[in-house]
Amino acid sequence: MKQNSSFAVYFCEENFSFRIINAICYSLIICISLPGNSFVLWVVLKKVALSSSADCLLLHLTVSDLIFTFTLVPWTINHIWGWIFGNLACKLFTWCIFLGLYSYMMFLTVMTVHRYVAVVYPVFASSLGNRSRFYTHISSAVAWLISVGFSLPEMIFSETVDGPDGVFCVPNYNSMFMELFGYFSQIILFFLLPFLVIVFCHTRMGFAILQSRIRSRNHAVCVILSIAVGFFICWAPYNIFLFLFSLRSLGVFALRESVWEIIYCITHILAYSHCCLNPLVHIFGGKKIFLHHLHILPLNIFSPKTIK
């Protein structure tokens, strides 16, 4: 077995049972995420037609989910037959999957702040007028730039390796610093900060909605609660694993290798299922989406015009 910082990932590739389980879970994620996010994308582009800043942010979030979902296809094949696409494709698809992960975090955070301003400070949000679109485009560009920048190291340090059952695409950090930088950038920038923003904003929004006269306020609270809970379930276990695994790399925490393997395989599948949340929340969260020619999305609950 390969003895480097990525042994947990590599062992999941070596272990045939883990490979099959991962391939099945990936396939289920693809089957839910691909049609769901494609439907949301069609609604935003054709029915809503990007009529607001919230719609623009939803478009970026959906594109991020689709990038991630399409990239899961070669990784599913990788678990079954090994990596058959070559070293260049290994780097490219690794970059794409981390781009999807990181951009999802960034746009979910930006969208949360946008909703927070609309709900808690509706007068200020309405006063922005056309400037709201400008700020949305700027924040979206910054989100993509950050996502691209932090996903590039993952591409650089990915490579194909020979295993007992074939060739596999795995991370191979060449220094302890780069390994820990990758772990802690994910934990701090792409989990802790978004999590704190989401918890703070959604808590304030929940109180604001309950104190308002919105007729569907209970439904609105359920929507924002489902977003926060879904985010935590998907990402908290995986980031706890990353933190403990970084402590292992520093030599201050130890578990049996079989335990690391099981924890990694469970937590990373939970994290990868994040791309299913967006369509589930915006399709099933919007009770009238089908009855009103697909014009109503839960985002409309949080528009300044509905907060009175």
Secondary structure, DSSP 8 states (H G I E B T S, - for coil): ---STTHHHHHHHH-HHHHHHHHHHHHHHHHHHHHHHHHHHHIIIIIITT-SHHHHHHHHHHHHHHHHHHHHHHHHHHHHH---S-HHHHHHHHHHHHHHHHHHHHHHHHHHHHHHHHHH-HHHHHHHTTHHHHHHHHHHHHHHHHHHHHHHHHHHTEEEEEETTEEEEEE--SSHHHHHHHHHHHHIIIIIHHHHHHHHHHHHHHHHHHTS--TTHHHHHHHHHHHHHHHHHHHHHHHHHHHHHHHHHHTS----HHHHHHHHHHHHHHHHGGGGHHHHHHHHS-TTTTTTTT---GGGGGSGGG--
